[in-house]
Amino acid sequence: MAIAILSALAEEQQGLLERLRQPRRTERAGRSFWQGELHGQPVVLALSRIGKVAAATTVTTLIEAFGARQLVFTGVAGGIGPGVQVGDVVVATDFVQHDMDASPLFPRYQIPLYGRERFVCDVRLSAALLDATRAGLRELGLQATVHHGLIASGDRFVSAAAEAMQLHKVLSEAGHPPLAVEMEGAAVAQVCHDYGIPFAAMRTISDRADDTAHVDFPKFVNEVASRYALAILDDFMRDLGQSRV
Ligand code: ADE
């Protein structure tokens, strides 16, 4: 019963790879998958790739070819909710696709044939990730605010303040006020829903999806997000090993 750890960024995966026991790499679907153990737990590590389709392929392969039975996803996101600042962390409760629009055939944001706009994360796994996030940040000596709520995904890097505000406004008016925006989570959540796989996700806020987002993003990834992800996932896997969740 392997737990899959999906990283959006190579910098986030690097620390995990260094800790992986009995590492074995397999190439599949043009991606590298690393099997091994972390804190005595069988894991498989992968990079999500960027965008909804690429992430969906990675997750499907994790489940079909590597026997992933739970999945945790880390990455960075643009903060678009009020008070969601660079350096904060968002643990997802659920995901919406901000670029899904099959209206007038289906209501705006509804995923055709699913009859729903949002895919929810697993409550128990998310609670464990929230605990690990708080503990990991404490261990790093950081007082970052941890948010818990909706994340919006779409195939677009949002890098203009006006666009970020508009996105937040229209989603909120439709009843889906997002804390953050990124490019993969909703796809991962949908595939996990299809397979009945418990799923949890955390995103470190790298930018405010505004006009300086493209400058803030790479700097933040290298300097901060990788440290956050490693500290949080290390705590998460240690707790999982102890509680045998
Ligand atoms: N990931 C990190 N920042 C982002 C942004 N501004 N838009 C989309 N995805 C992101």
Residues whose N, C-alpha, C, O or C-beta is under 5 A from the ligand:
A	BS01	ADE	V76 A77 G78 R156 F157 V158 S159 V181 E182 M183 S206 D207 A209 A213
